Amino acid sequence: MPFAPGSYHVMLMNLNAALKPGDRVRLTLTFQNAGVVTVIADVRAG
């Protein structure tokens, strides 16, 4: 199931700097079955 509104999500906590809409961040996610996946995420207003 993909990340979608009302579905799975990633919450970023204890960041070193504030993020604002339009920023892009590199995330390294570690999954039990898929292993390590690196993605670039666009920051959007919620």
Secondary structure as GFF3:
##gff-version 3
##sequence-region A 1 46
A	DSSP	beta_strand	24	31	.	.	.	ID=ss1
A	DSSP	beta_strand	35	42	.	.	.	ID=ss2
###
